[in-house]
Amino acid sequence: MRPGEQRLKVVRVVEGEPPTLMPAQHMHGTAPKRFTLRQVYQLELSFGQGGAYPTRQAKQVLVERLGLTPYQVVRWFQNRRRPDCGRPPIIFEPARKHRWTYKRLNPHQREYLESWWTAVHYVSKTLRRQLSQVTGLREATIANWFQKRRASWKKTSGFERKSVICTKTTN
């Protein structure tokens, strides 16, 4: 650091405006924790030109030119190599509710299942396996299709379950 140069820290950054700066405050006897804008600019230049892993000579030049300790230079490069460094902070959005997606059947698969529907409304496990091999669909998809087909059939046909009332007869 040059004589008379004041260490500054960035307090606020607004897009399109110069950053708001304040003098950096640090404890006595310890190295300052903030870098000046000139130091950051020089470090960024060396990072871009020399790569993420500077040689000993490059580190020594930076130490002499910027008035930093070797430890500060090494730590700056370590922090700069972190994947989240230099990127804007991630804004977390609330997770969206999971929506189920259903397999869309092609016309041949639908026709084949409809042909079986005319004969059987409830598929057994063995029939489900056979249908899955022929159509290329999963067994769960076939079971789901038959279940939905039964529900729509009951709605459209006016199917009503007859409730059976059991009465106990006494002798």
Buried (B, 14 or more C-beta within 10 A) or exposed (E): BEEEEEBBBEEEEEEEEEEEBEEBEEEEEEEBEBBBEEBBEBBEEBBEEBEEEBEEEBBEBBBEEBEBEEEBBBEBBEEEEEEEEEEEEEEEEEEEEEEEEEEEBEEEBBEBBEEBBEEEEEBEEEBBEBBBEEBEBEBEBBBBBBEEBBEEEEEEEEEEEEEEEEEEEEE
